[in-house]
Amino acid sequence: MDHGKALIYKSYGLPKEVVELESRTETSPGSGEVKIRMLAAPIHPSDFGMILGKYGRLAELPAVAGREGIAEIAELGEDTGSLEIGDRVTVPSGTGSWQETAVVRAADLFNIPKDIPVEMAAMVMINPPTAWRLLRDVEMSEGDWVIQNAANSAVGLHVIEMAHYLGLKTLNVVRREELIEPLMKLGADTVVLEESGYEKQVKEITGGKTVRLALNSIGGESAMRLIKSLSPGGLHVTFGAMQFETVRFPTRALIFDDITIKGFWMDKWIRDQSKARIQIMFDKIFDLMRKGIVNPSVAETYSLDDYKEALEGSLKPRLGKVLFRMDSGS
């Protein structure tokens, strides 16, 4: 009987303390199921949130870690439609991507074209769609400005790329001076330091243009600075909370400047859409990848055996994701 490796957590806690590498017995797919072989999977902050027990929707324990990845179909059960062995597919939500193989429902899979490089395809489900929805689900005009904190995050980098493609301007907030030049090379219009007092200079920075949208993934005082930077009628969207700090709502901005504050969760957007609409969005992102407009970046790659080093590396300052490769990097 075949066995496959998996990174599993049986209780919530710090990943370095609760995640363990185990060997699991492989099963064969039943009717409507396929066996997938993982090729690559990134490490996201939300993966840590799941393992810590602090994410919006938690897995039933024990659970295989990892929310996203790319796999190929290794074995077909009966009644699996047009799927074929060797097809590349997304890893379904709740499956756990930090493992070698899994049996999943065929109906939960989305096809990934084989001309998309594995490292890029491994990160197509969460960060690029989040950036795309944040920009596309808001009424904006060409030349409007978007301001974001944590601009060096994976979503932040995609916002810069996609905003440039859509004719929008970006004001990007970071915490380290050495990040300014790389983000400018990527296409950022302006990059400022978090505590530089930029929120008092927004009109000068933007030439008096409209700052329509603020994207917050940090919280606390950083989120407040974004709110203060918005033009009247602007929208402040929170989609992350890296510091787990409460965002205080400035009454003056809400009343006199008509600022709207809301949240966004990609998982919920996916659950609320038809499979056809989700596939349309993925196809658009695939097209942007082919054209070199969207370029998910990888800082380091590791095998599952080296998971402790991978988890540690993912916590260090860097540009790009830490990625597990289960296909030997081929």
Secondary structure as GFF3:
##gff-version 3
##sequence-region A 1 330
A	DSSP	beta_strand	3	9	.	.	.	ID=ss1
A	DSSP	alpha_helix	15	18	.	.	.	ID=ss2
A	DSSP	beta_strand	19	25	.	.	.	ID=ss3
A	DSSP	beta_strand	33	42	.	.	.	ID=ss4
A	DSSP	alpha_helix	45	52	.	.	.	ID=ss5
A	DSSP	beta_strand	63	64	.	.	.	ID=ss6
A	DSSP	beta_strand	70	76	.	.	.	ID=ss7
A	DSSP	beta_strand	88	90	.	.	.	ID=ss8
A	DSSP	beta_strand	101	105	.	.	.	ID=ss9
A	DSSP	three_ten_helix	106	108	.	.	.	ID=ss10
A	DSSP	alpha_helix	118	121	.	.	.	ID=ss11
A	DSSP	alpha_helix	127	136	.	.	.	ID=ss12
A	DSSP	beta_strand	145	148	.	.	.	ID=ss13
A	DSSP	alpha_helix	154	166	.	.	.	ID=ss14
A	DSSP	beta_strand	169	174	.	.	.	ID=ss15
A	DSSP	three_ten_helix	177	179	.	.	.	ID=ss16
A	DSSP	alpha_helix	180	186	.	.	.	ID=ss17
A	DSSP	beta_strand	190	193	.	.	.	ID=ss18
A	DSSP	three_ten_helix	198	200	.	.	.	ID=ss19
A	DSSP	alpha_helix	202	206	.	.	.	ID=ss20
A	DSSP	beta_strand	211	216	.	.	.	ID=ss21
A	DSSP	alpha_helix	220	229	.	.	.	ID=ss22
A	DSSP	beta_strand	235	238	.	.	.	ID=ss23
A	DSSP	alpha_helix	251	256	.	.	.	ID=ss24
A	DSSP	beta_strand	260	263	.	.	.	ID=ss25
A	DSSP	alpha_helix	266	272	.	.	.	ID=ss26
A	DSSP	alpha_helix	275	290	.	.	.	ID=ss27
A	DSSP	beta_strand	298	302	.	.	.	ID=ss28
A	DSSP	three_ten_helix	304	306	.	.	.	ID=ss29
A	DSSP	alpha_helix	307	314	.	.	.	ID=ss30
A	DSSP	beta_strand	321	325	.	.	.	ID=ss31
###
